[in-house]
């Protein structure tokens, strides 16, 4: 088990960080874009703020929010494992 964890710890860490970002990071990212818009005055930054604010808000009020974050992290982990195993089979370097 320890060998398996050491072998896949990078993929596991990345997928957990993405799931955690979806759970806690969307609304703070929207705040960063909002402040950046006031600092720069660029309209596309405000559009990014609007997108992150809407997604962060609607995801946070959805009752399945935590489950979706966990499932997203799990799917990313499984896809990365599949890609890693396929590159070993074909002999490609990753």
Residue pairs with C-beta under 8 A, 6 or more apart in sequence:
5 12
8 81
11 77
11 80
11 81
11 84
12 77
14 76
14 80
15 73
15 74
15 76
15 77
15 80
16 73
18 72
18 73
18 76
19 69
19 70
19 72
19 73
19 76
20 69
20 73
22 59
22 68
22 69
22 72
23 65
23 66
23 69
26 52
26 55
26 56
26 59
26 60
27 52
27 53
27 56
27 57
27 60
29 52
29 56
30 49
30 52
30 53
30 56
33 45
33 46
33 48
33 49
33 52
34 46
34 49
34 53
36 42
36 45
36 49
37 45
37 46
37 49
59 65
59 68
62 68
83 94
84 94
87 93
87 94
